[in-house]
Amino acid sequence: METAGPGFAADSAGGVNARSTESRPAVNLWEMFTGIVEEAGTVERIRPTAKSVELTVRAGVTGRGLKIGGSLAVNGCCLTAVKVSARGQSKLVQFDLLQETWRLTNLQFAKPGSLVNLERPLRADGEFGGHFVTGHIDGLGKIIRWERTGPDHVLDIAAPPEVMRYVIRKGSIAVDGISLTVAGVQKKSFRIWIIPHTFEVTALRAQKTGDAVNLEADLLGKYAEKFISARRPK
């Protein structure tokens, strides 16, 4: 997450969450995810305020042990929990998003009842099953094809140039926080095949053609680009 000033907690989708650092625990300024979505949570409430948008999500397994100041990836966007309360076997988790974060992610299209992908940060002793996912959204993509083919689904996504520059065939990309392998690349879009398990356990099952998705390009590609450009003669 980016560094924030006193009294604020960084929000890695590009915004900064206003949050008292005196009354709540300090937030880790860097979290890492793997893109292995643990569950699909449900949006319970969205309430715009003068300074932010309050987003409340019902979480199951990802809410266990979560405390104020902890982080969750919500559709691939690393957010800080500002309120956690029990609701039966679930937890209601509230996040405060600045308008910029709201505008730059597909959370702006969410409504009560919408499904969202949830993942807890990677533990130091945890299994690394996907790829490096930071929770920083690089851009919004648009689903241009989404249909079943045999037992699987084919997903074509149109993406902005700042994302497409890092997309390679058989490379990795995070779509709404899901670590996926690129099956094909066009000039302005890419293709992914979705296996039945991924379809069943993630919010993809509720998506349709025309919907927006959060995209995060592979971190290793960004570093490689920077290293190569730094070595070029000036």
RODO-2510 file (C-alpha; in nm, 4 decimals, decimal comma):
residues 234
     n   res          X          Y          Z
     1     m     0,0000     0,0000     0,0000
     2     e     0,1147     0,3552    -0,0491
     3     t     0,2360     0,5508     0,2516
     4     a    -0,0201     0,7845     0,4044
     5     g     0,0108     1,0856     0,6294
     6     p    -0,0670     1,1000     1,0037
     7     g    -0,4233     0,9980     1,0833
     8     f    -0,4753     0,8166     0,7575
     9     a    -0,4502     0,4563     0,6440
    10     a    -0,3334     0,3824     0,2919
    11     d    -0,5797     0,2100     0,0599
    12     s    -0,4009     0,0247    -0,2148
    13     a    -0,6535     0,0816    -0,4912
    14     g    -0,5118     0,4316    -0,5189
    15     g    -0,6845     0,6173    -0,2377
    16     v    -0,6261     0,6965     0,1274
    17     n    -0,8791     0,6055     0,3947
    18     a    -0,9365     0,8609     0,6666
    19     r    -0,8905     0,6707     0,9896
    20     s    -0,7918     0,7678     1,3400
    21     t    -0,4561     0,6145     1,4280
    22     e    -0,5034     0,6981     1,7937
    23     s    -0,8121     0,4857     1,8591
    24     r    -0,7438     0,1933     1,6274
    25     p    -0,4499    -0,0393     1,5690
    26     a    -0,1835     0,0576     1,3183
    27     v    -0,2255    -0,0822     0,9686
    28     n     0,0409    -0,2828     0,7883
    29     l     0,1519    -0,0631     0,4994
    30     w     0,2265    -0,3634     0,2770
    31     e     0,0162    -0,6714     0,2258
    32     m     0,0569    -0,9496    -0,0267
    33     f    -0,2037    -1,1808    -0,1768
    34     t    -0,1837    -1,4785    -0,4108
    35     g    -0,5073    -1,4536    -0,6087
    36     i    -0,6466    -1,7747    -0,4603
    37     v    -0,9949    -1,6508    -0,3679
    38     e    -1,1178    -1,8078    -0,0444
    39     e    -1,4864    -1,7286    -0,0820
    40     a    -1,7449    -1,5068    -0,2439
    41     g    -1,8795    -1,2589     0,0107
    42     t    -2,1973    -1,0555    -0,0193
    43     v    -2,2342    -0,6781    -0,0183
    44     e    -2,4644    -0,5898     0,2708
    45     r    -2,4702    -0,2133     0,2630
    46     i    -2,3298     0,0853     0,0718
    47     r    -2,3539     0,4272     0,2329
    48     p    -2,1979     0,7385     0,0790
    49     t    -2,0762     0,9966     0,3307
    50     a    -1,9225     1,3403     0,2981
    51     k    -1,5666     1,2015     0,3025
    52     s    -1,5940     0,8417     0,1885
    53     v    -1,8147     0,5526     0,0831
    54     e    -1,8904     0,3001     0,3555
    55     l    -1,8918    -0,0501     0,2105
    56     t    -2,0106    -0,3351     0,4336
    57     v    -1,9500    -0,6953     0,3258
    58     r    -2,0712    -1,0199     0,4813
    59     a    -1,7761    -1,2566     0,5125
    60     g    -1,7550    -1,6168     0,6267
    61     v    -1,4166    -1,7858     0,6581
    62     t    -1,2265    -1,4689     0,5659
    63     g    -1,3866    -1,2861     0,8575
    64     r    -1,2513    -1,5295     1,1156
    65     g    -0,9922    -1,3586     1,3283
    66     l    -1,0218    -1,0346     1,1326
    67     k    -0,9774    -0,7282     1,3505
    68     i    -1,0074    -0,3553     1,2992
    69     g    -0,7036    -0,2445     1,1034
    70     g    -0,6718    -0,5800     0,9277
    71     s    -0,6894    -0,6171     0,5515
    72     l    -0,8974    -0,8102     0,3003
    73     a    -0,8765    -0,8178    -0,0759
    74     v    -1,2254    -0,7348    -0,2038
    75     n    -1,2507    -0,8065    -0,5769
    76     g    -0,8717    -0,7803    -0,5762
    77     c    -0,8649    -0,4413    -0,4040
    78     c    -0,6758    -0,4371    -0,0735
    79     l    -0,9015    -0,2652     0,1810
    80     t    -0,8707    -0,1920     0,5522
    81     a    -1,1414    -0,3078     0,7940
    82     v    -1,2670    -0,0189     1,0063
    83     k    -1,5485    -0,2094     1,1772
    84     v    -1,6044    -0,5824     1,2349
    85     s    -1,9176    -0,7279     1,3936
    86     a    -2,0587    -1,0784     1,4315
    87     r    -2,3764    -1,1729     1,2440
    88     g    -2,4633    -1,5351     1,3121
    89     q    -2,1912    -1,7558     1,1654
    90     s    -2,0666    -1,4654     0,9539
    91     k    -1,8918    -1,1334     1,0101
    92     l    -2,0013    -0,7953     0,8803
    93     v    -1,6909    -0,6048     0,7750
    94     q    -1,7015    -0,2327     0,7016
    95     f    -1,4496    -0,0551     0,4801
    96     d    -1,4220     0,3199     0,4184
    97     l    -1,3326     0,4023     0,0570
    98     l    -1,2380     0,7431    -0,0760
    99     q    -1,4214     0,8627    -0,3853
   100     e    -1,1083     0,8032    -0,5959
   101     t    -1,0945     0,4384    -0,4933
   102     w    -1,4644     0,4048    -0,5614
   103     r    -1,4212     0,5571    -0,9072
   104     l    -1,1171     0,3481    -1,0063
   105     t    -1,2607     0,0050    -0,9196
   106     n    -1,5695    -0,1947    -1,0110
   107     l    -1,6911    -0,1595    -0,6525
   108     q    -1,8693     0,1503    -0,7851
   109     f    -2,1115    -0,0854    -0,9608
   110     a    -2,1804    -0,2988    -0,6536
   111     k    -2,5161    -0,2999    -0,4782
   112     p    -2,6612    -0,4865    -0,1801
   113     g    -2,6637    -0,8540    -0,2667
   114     s    -2,3720    -0,8352    -0,5108
   115     l    -2,1072    -1,1060    -0,4790
   116     v    -1,7451    -1,0028    -0,4231
   117     n    -1,4293    -1,2134    -0,4129
   118     l    -1,2555    -1,2221    -0,0748
   119     e    -0,9009    -1,3230     0,0168
   120     r    -0,6994    -1,2742     0,3349
   121     p    -0,3368    -1,1547     0,3121
   122     l    -0,0738    -1,4241     0,2666
   123     r     0,0802    -1,5458     0,5928
   124     a     0,4568    -1,5840     0,6117
   125     d     0,4063    -1,9594     0,6554
   126     g     0,1157    -1,9817     0,4112
   127     e     0,0923    -2,1804     0,0896
   128     f     0,1700    -1,9779    -0,2225
   129     g    -0,0737    -2,1152    -0,4780
   130     g    -0,1242    -1,8365    -0,7325
   131     h     0,1059    -1,5438    -0,8175
   132     f     0,2155    -1,2194    -0,6530
   133     v    -0,0931    -0,9988    -0,6141
   134     t    -0,0545    -0,6646    -0,4348
   135     g    -0,4139    -0,5425    -0,4215
   136     h    -0,3282    -0,2372    -0,6339
   137     i    -0,5793    -0,2159    -0,9191
   138     d    -0,4167    -0,1154    -1,2491
   139     g    -0,7356    -0,0566    -1,4446
   140     l    -1,0886    -0,1643    -1,5267
   141     g    -1,1570    -0,4250    -1,7910
   142     k    -1,4850    -0,5088    -1,9647
   143     i    -1,6196    -0,8575    -2,0268
   144     i    -1,6798    -0,8898    -2,4023
   145     r    -1,7379    -1,2655    -2,4146
   146     w    -1,8546    -1,4928    -2,1343
   147     e    -1,9991    -1,8279    -2,2306
   148     r    -1,9861    -2,1939    -2,1468
   149     t    -1,7867    -2,4321    -2,3639
   150     g    -1,8239    -2,7898    -2,2501
   151     p    -1,7554    -2,8090    -1,8757
   152     d    -1,5538    -2,4864    -1,8824
   153     h    -1,6219    -2,1197    -1,9546
   154     v    -1,4384    -1,8892    -2,1933
   155     l    -1,3848    -1,5310    -2,0769
   156     d    -1,2682    -1,2508    -2,3086
   157     i    -1,1821    -0,9197    -2,1462
   158     a    -1,1122    -0,5840    -2,3129
   159     a    -0,8435    -0,3992    -2,1179
   160     p    -0,6816    -0,0528    -2,1288
   161     p    -0,3310    -0,0100    -2,2786
   162     e    -0,1691     0,0342    -1,9366
   163     v    -0,2749    -0,3215    -1,8536
   164     m    -0,2354    -0,4835    -2,1955
   165     r     0,1336    -0,3903    -2,2106
   166     y     0,1982    -0,6513    -1,9391
   167     v    -0,0342    -0,9244    -2,0679
   168     i     0,1404    -1,2220    -2,2288
   169     r     0,0168    -1,5641    -2,3378
   170     k     0,0475    -1,8155    -2,0533
   171     g     0,1297    -1,5312    -1,8156
   172     s    -0,0630    -1,4448    -1,5010
   173     i    -0,3176    -1,1714    -1,4365
   174     a    -0,5544    -1,0977    -1,1487
   175     v    -0,9175    -1,0520    -1,2542
   176     d    -1,1317    -0,9323    -0,9631
   177     g    -0,8546    -1,0693    -0,7422
   178     i    -0,8496    -1,4165    -0,9031
   179     s    -0,5105    -1,5426    -1,0204
   180     l    -0,5703    -1,6602    -1,3764
   181     t    -0,3603    -1,7782    -1,6698
   182     v    -0,3847    -1,5920    -1,9996
   183     a    -0,4799    -1,8278    -2,2832
   184     g    -0,4688    -1,5797    -2,5714
   185     v    -0,3841    -1,2168    -2,6405
   186     q    -0,5286    -0,9726    -2,8926
   187     k    -0,4343    -0,6068    -2,9405
   188     k    -0,6969    -0,4747    -2,7003
   189     s    -0,8180    -0,7844    -2,5187
   190     f    -0,7162    -1,1198    -2,3754
   191     r    -0,8759    -1,4602    -2,3223
   192     i    -0,8983    -1,6792    -2,0141
   193     w    -1,0470    -2,0246    -1,9643
   194     i    -1,2375    -2,0750    -1,6402
   195     i    -1,2555    -2,4259    -1,4934
   196     p    -1,5737    -2,5391    -1,3095
   197     h    -1,4179    -2,5031    -0,9618
   198     t    -1,3207    -2,1380    -1,0188
   199     f    -1,6643    -2,0637    -1,1604
   200     e    -1,8381    -2,2191    -0,8606
   201     v    -1,6365    -2,0654    -0,5752
   202     t    -1,5891    -1,7101    -0,7039
   203     a    -1,8104    -1,4155    -0,7927
   204     l    -1,7513    -1,4857    -1,1621
   205     r    -2,0655    -1,6984    -1,1568
   206     a    -2,2695    -1,3796    -1,1201
   207     q    -2,0900    -1,1857    -1,3967
   208     k    -2,2237    -1,1242    -1,7450
   209     t    -2,1114    -0,9741    -2,0740
   210     g    -2,0613    -0,5981    -2,0394
   211     d    -1,9676    -0,6090    -1,6706
   212     a    -1,6565    -0,4320    -1,5440
   213     v    -1,3756    -0,6258    -1,3746
   214     n    -1,0780    -0,5110    -1,1700
   215     l    -0,7440    -0,5896    -1,3320
   216     e    -0,3987    -0,6131    -1,1788
   217     a    -0,1101    -0,6967    -1,4108
   218     d     0,1713    -0,9281    -1,3053
   219     l     0,4078    -0,7495    -1,0682
   220     l     0,7128    -0,9293    -1,2108
   221     g     0,6423    -0,7831    -1,5548
   222     k     0,6419    -0,4312    -1,4121
   223     y     0,9759    -0,4851    -1,2399
   224     a     1,1276    -0,6371    -1,5541
   225     e     1,0163    -0,3375    -1,7582
   226     k     1,1688    -0,0960    -1,5074
   227     f     1,5006    -0,2831    -1,4887
   228     i     1,5307    -0,3023    -1,8677
   229     s     1,4428     0,0651    -1,9198
   230     a     1,6961     0,1697    -1,6546
   231     r     1,9754    -0,0114    -1,8421
   232     r     1,9011     0,1480    -2,1776
   233     p     2,1505     0,4133    -2,2920
   234     k     2,0246     0,7646    -2,2349
***
